[in-house]
Amino acid sequence: MIVISDGSPVQFPPRMLTELEKKTLRRKMNSPVMYRYPSLESLLFELKMRTNIVEAAKSMYASGVSFATFTNSRANDRYWTRTPNGGFLLKPGVPPAVAVSDIFENGQLYAFECATAIIIMLYKAVLETIGEDAFNRHFQRLFLRDWQTDRDLPLITHHNLGETYAGDVLYFKNPDHHPDTPEWQGENVIMLDDNLFFGHGIGIGSGSDIIAQLNKARRPGSFISAYLQDLILLPDYEAVRLLSMREDEAEAVPAG
């Protein structure tokens, strides 16, 4: 169920939403869970950003980016400084939007593990949703490593697998992974559609496909299968929306 706090009906012109956004909207409207939004604009923002997360995942898949552990990570040194722990720190004077976009445009220069990939895709979606000016203003100190995010990209979690939607981040756990390959203890994925996921290092596939790939990395003789964990992560969409609103307000203030 969707509830708009200002009392507006949940209604958009048919051509305003993509088919994936319409599907998300219908499922939320028919859900037993109550989803509250302060305005129609807030709901529309979430739908658009979810689309941009899905598009960022598809773009990363096509980018040529490689999978690597922190020890072997690499980045375009024109925009990023690789830190001793395998993370990437934005270089002074580099526009954040340019540096993030470069990962998708020159993927062959980059290699990182799946958690970092998730955060990069979320940043890309934020960029596409709020625009370059707002992104450059609010994300000037980017550091890419594991689950670390800028304070302007807060993340929230829940544990209801019955309430997952395109753009959500999920985790396939591999509890009996081979001790020599700890990087395959699980796979962080973006949900692209119903039972369709992208995981950096594995690619695009169904839940069964992801599990089958992880099971190949179990310790010898193991019969304990990988599985989809009941942990769902997503951006705080309303907090991100307010960033762009603050940008608009700042531009509206007359100089002098």
Phi, psi and omega in degrees: 000137177249131178237126176261122188299328181276004176087002180293143175288148179280093185209128176230149172304137185307325183280354182284333186249146172285169179298322179294321178293321177297319179297315178299316180299313181298317182294321178292322179295327182267002183284148173288344178279138179271121177254118183257136177229142180290337182200167174298325179299323179295316178296315180297320178301314179300315181299317180293319181290325175300317176300317182291331174294315178299316180294324177296321178296315179296322179293320177295320178302323182269357191280339186090006175298141180259157172272138177203152172287171179301326181297326185249015182293156177208157181210165176292112185285001173288330185242336187233143170260122177282125182272161181303334180270010175089008177270175181237122180252128179299131181286147179303138177085354180271127176296128181305323181296322180293316183294318179293316180297328181298329180299324182275336182269331181231053186302332181296345180270359187237148173207132181197172183269182194284331179291317176299321179301318180300312182296321178298317179295323177294318177299317179299319179294319176300314179304312183291336184272318183260350178092162186296316185299311181293320180297314180296329181287321189261348186234051186278349184237050184294136172225120185255110174193124176054228185264012182289130179228156174297151182298340179274005172235072179289145180244145178233159183228158168210178189229027181253098181293344176284350181238064176243144186221161178307132182100347177289153175257127178234173185222123172264117184266139178242085192292339182242043181294158179295132182298338180280349181229069181298340179295344179256028175287353177174175181222121173278133185227157168259132175282120181268326182192186178302120179052039174222127188224155168241127174234123181297126183103339177245315179113203182260133179185177177284173175301320179296323178296315180297315180297318180298320179293317179295323181296337176290344182255022177280163175295151182304134178083359182284142175240013178271114186279152167294160182204162177278119182281151180275059178227116182241130181241142178207156176291156169281092188300321181293322178297320178293319179301321181294336175299312181292327177293320178295324178296315180297319180295321180296321180290334183280344181286121181292146179287158175101000000 
